[in-house]
Amino acid sequence: MKPIYLDYQSTTPTNSDVVKKMLPYFSEVYGNPHSSNHKYGIKASDAIENGRKKIAKAIGSDPEEIIFTSGATESNNLAIKGSFLYRFKNHNRKKIIIASTEHKCVLEASNSLTSIGAEVIIIKVNDKGEVNLRQLKDKIDGEVALVSIMLANNEIGVIQPIEKIAKICKEHNVWLHSDAAQAIGNIDVKVNSLGVDLMSISSHKLYGPKGIGCLFVRRRPRIRLFAQIDGGGQERLMRSGTLPTPLVVGFSEAMEIIDKNLNNNISKLKLFRDRLHNNFLKLDKKMQLNGPALSKNRLPNNLNYYVKGINAAELTESLGDYVAFSTGSACTTGNIEPSYVLSSIGLTKEEALSSFRISVGLESTIEDIDEAAKIICNKIDILRKS
């Protein structure tokens, strides 16, 4: 039996229409998009630029503000390191502010800069994962180069008030970066409404291919970055390397499809998520939801639960052939420590190790939702009695 897939925040299946759109660019339009002296290269370049326009349209930016990368991890590194190094050298700003619940790559990229003089300030969150705006106001000043706060959390689904954060940043001429990898396709994301200066996107989180993403870099007012990959400077001197035409085509097609169907998709995801949640509560009243209430500032596809007395790793691994879900962020797989996100919202080590994340997607079905709830709750009951 094929396992029921409920780990959509880890990755999504590539949309079949996206795959079809990509195929010609592997064996027919295979020119180097940076070779402008012949038709093969020109056709590939046209495909790249058309893809750039599609992505820009979806998030309300200019095409020139889209810098292609290998994914959100590279985008986050470029945004944090590139902007800090520029502002440290040119504006004498040495501080970076991040939230305690940021993705691992944001934490690591920021901390790596302490070796050259950066001061990293960690902002706390409340028991729902919401950023402490009062602490942000107290800590931000003219020495801060960058604030980096993710738009939506990858473990507990909390959506941060980026618009309010942006206003605080602008009062001090501080640049704002947001990791939007989990948000795109699940909520409406427009860069000008949010007020962000830099924003990271990942294709494989929105039913596009893996290995491609982008960084939005605002042009008005101009945000400048120091490149982190040396080479030909293909992406407006901010990022070097030959762009993978098939992946860019797939990424942009996925963005266009997601954008066109966003409202219907959100309604569908909420239906699946709420049904799964209600099934869990009917079958096991002891399960406790981590993060915001479903009716509040939470992603429509995310659920995260604490189950007292259960080892979540044992639960997810024992059901791996039946239901695919996880103990938290797949990007830190192999770490036996409790989730730092759950610890940040006040869970004890034991509670964090007894928590799991489960996420619905556009290919989920009512039948799968109902069956998965029964399988998981039955296993929890067995583990409790063992």
N, C-alpha and C positions, 0 to 999 in steps of 0.2 A: 504493500500500500504506500502511495506517495504521501509523505508527511504534509500536514496542513501548515501552510506557511503563514506565520503571524509575526514576522520580524522585519517589517517594511521600513522601520527606521534604521535598520542596519544597511539594507540595500533593497532596491526594487528590481523586478524583472524588466528587461528592455521591451518597450512597446513594439508590437509586431510591425506596425506602420513605420516606426522609427528604423527598425532593422532593414526594411525594404528600401527606405530612402537612402540608407548608408551604402548598400551593396555596390552600386555602380562606381563608387569612389575608391573601391579596393582594386578593381581590375580594368575599368574603362577610363575613368577620369582620375588617373593615378599620378599626374604631374606634380612636381614640387610647387606648392602655392607661392613660393618666393622666387620662382624662375619666370620672370615676366617677358622673356624674349621669345616665347613660343606658345602655341595654343594650349598645349597640355597644362603648362603652368598657369596661363591666364584663366582657363576654365576652373582650375582648382582654386585659384585666388578669388574668383567670382563667387564660388561656393562658400568660401570662408567669410567673405564680406557680407554675403546674403545672410549667413548664419549669425553674424555679429548684429545685423539689423533686427533679426527676429528676437534675439535675446534682449536687446536694448528696448524694443517695443514692449516686451512682456513686463519689464521692470520700470519703464518710464524714463529711460536714460537716452543719451546720445550714443550712436554706434561707436564713436571714438572713445567712449568711456569704458568699453568692454575690453579687458585684457585676458586672453586665453591662457589657462594654466593646465596642469595635470589633474587638478581637483581642489577641493576645499583646503586640504592640508597645505598644499603649496601656496594657495591664495592667502591663507591666514599668515603663513610665514613671510610672504612678500609684503603684505600689508603692515604687519607689526615691525619686522626688522627694517624694511625699506623706508617706512615713514619715520620711524624713530631715528635711524641713522641720518636722514636728511635734516630733521628738526634739531637733533643734537648738535650737528655740525654748523647749521646755518642760523638757528634760533636759540641755541644754548638751553634747550629744554631737555631735561634728563629723567623725567618721571613718566611711568606708564601705569595706568589704572585699569585693572581687570576685575571681573567678578570671581568669587571662589568656585563657581560652578561652570566655568568655561571649559570648552573641549580641551583635551590633553595637549593638542598641538599649540593652542593659544597660550596655555600655561608654560609649556616648555620653550616656545619661541620667545616669550617675554623674559623668562628667567635666564635664558642664554645671554641676554644683553647686559646682565649685571656685571659680567666680566669686563665690560668696557665702560662701566660707570652708570648704567641705568639703575634707577630705583623703582622697583615694582611694588605697587600698592594694591592690596587685595581688598575688594569691597565685599562685605558680608551680604547674605540673603536671609529672608525670614523662613518660617517653617513651610511655606508654599514654594520657595525658590525665587521669590521676587527680590530684585536688587534693592538695597537700602539707599534710597535717593538722598536722604539726609546726610548719610555718611559720604556719599559722592560729593555733595555740595561742600562739605567740610574739608574734604581732601583735595579737591581740584583747585588749581591756581595757575599762575603764569609760567610755572616750571614744568607743567605737564605737556608732554608731546602728543600723547595719544590715549584715548579711552577705547577699550575693546570689550563690548558686551554682546553676547550672542542674542539673536532675535528670538529664537525658540530653543529650549533645551532638549538635548538628544536623549535624556533619560526620563525626566519627569514631565516633559512637554510644556513647561511654563513659558508663556509669551511675555517678554519684557517690554516695559513702556519706553521704547526707543525714541519716540517723539519727544517725551519729557527729558530724556537723557541728552538728546541732541540740543535742546534749548540751553541746558546747563553748560554743555561743552562750548557752544557758540559765545556765551558770555565771557569766556576766557580764551577764545581763539584756539581751542583744543580740537584736534581732529578726532572724528568718531568712526571707528570700524565696527562692523557687525558681521558675525558669522551667521549667514542665513541658510545654511545647507539644509536644516530641518524644516525651515519655514516655507521655502518656495514650493508651490504646488499644494500646500495645505492651508495657507492663508493668503490674502491679497498682500503683495509686497511691491511697493512703489518707492523708489529711492528718494524722490523729492518730498513725498508725504512724510517719510520717516525722518528725513534730514541727515542721513548718513553721508560721510565723505568717502568711505571705502566699504565694500560689501562682498563677501565670499559666497560663491554658489558652486554646488557639486551636481554633475549630471546624473550620476547613478542613484541619487536620492529621489529623482523625479521621473523615473521610467526611461532614462536615457542610458547610453553606454558608460562603462567604467573607464577611468583614465583621462577624463576631461572635465574641466570646470572653468571658472573665470573669476576675475576680480573686477568689480566696478570701481573705477577711480575717477572721482569728480574732477571736471575740468573748469567749472565756474562756481566758486573760486577754485583756482588751480591747486590740486594736491600733487605734490612731487614725491617720488620714491627713488631710493637707490636700488638698482637692480641687484638681485641675489644670485642670478645665474649669468655668468660671463659668456659672451659669444657674439653672434651677429646682430643682436638687438632687434629681432624680428617684430616683437610686440611693442612698438613705440619706444624702444630702447629700455623698456622696463622688464622685459623677459625675453630671453634668447632661446632658440631652438626651432627646428622645422615643425610647423603645426601639422597635426594629424587630420587631414581633410575629412576622412570618413567619420571620425569621432566628433569633430566640430559640426558636421552636417547632422549627425544623430542627436547631439546635445541640443542644437537649436530647434530641430523638429520636435523634440520632446517638450521643450519650453513652450513652443507655439501651441501644441496640443493641450498641454496643461493649462495654459493661460485662457484658451478659448472655452474650456470646460470647467473652469475653476469653481463656480458657484454650485453646479451640479455635483462635482466631485466632493466638495466640502459637505454637502447634504448627505451624500452616500456614505462618506467616511464616518460622519457623526452617527448615522443610523447603525452602522456596523459596530462602532465603538460602544455606543450606549447599550446595544443589545448584548454585547459580550459582557459589559459591566453588570448589567441586570442579571444575566445568567449566573455570573460568579456569585453575586450576593444571594441569589435564591439557593444556590447549591452549597455555599459556605459563607455563613454570616460573619465569620471571624476575620475574613480578609479585609485589610485596611488600605485605602487608596493613598499613595504617596503623591504629593504635589497638589496643585489647585483642584478645586471641584470641577466637575465636567462642564458646568454651566458658566464657569469663569474663564480666565485668560489661559486656556489650555488648548494645545493642538488637537484637531478633530480625530487624529488617528492614534493617539497615545494613551496607554494605561500603564501604571506601575503600582505594584502591590507589595505590602508587607504581610507575610503569613507566619504568625508566631510558631516557633518550634520547628520550622522546616528549613533545611539547608537548600537554598535556591539553586545552587550549582548542581546538587544531586537531582533536584526536581527537573531542571531543564535538560540535563544530560540523559537521565533515565527515560525521558519522553522524546528524545531526539529523532527516533524513527516514526513518531506519530504526530507530534506538533513541534514546529520550529519557532521557538521564542528564546529569550535570553535573560541573563542576570543584569544586564546594563549595556554599556557601550561596547560594541564589538571591536572598536578601535583599540581597546586596552585588554583584549583577550589574553589570558595567560597570567594576569595579575590576580593573585589570590587575596589581596587586600580588599576590604569592603569599599564600595563605591564612595569616592570623595564627594560626589554630588549629594548622595543620600546623607552622608555625614554632615555636610554643610547645612542641610535643612533640619538637623537635630536628631537624626536617628543614631542609636547606639551601634557599635560594631556588630553586635548580635542581630539587631533589627535589619541593618543594611545587608548582612549576609543571608538574611531570610527574605529578601525582596527580589522581585523579578519584573522585567519590562516586557510588555506584549503590545504589538502595534498592528493595526489593520491596514488594508490597502485596497486599491481599486480592483484588484482581481480576487478579493475575498468574496465569499458567498454566505448567505444566511445559514445554509446547511453546515458549512465549515465552522462558522462562528459557534453554532449550537453544539456541534460535536466536540470541538476543541475545549469548550468550557467543561463538558462532561468528563473528558479524558483527564484534564488537568486537576479538576476537583476530586476525581476518583483517586488519582495518584497522591494527592495531598492527604487524603483520608488514610490511605495505606501507610504513608510515611509517618503520619502522626501515631499510628498504632504500633509501628515497628520499634 
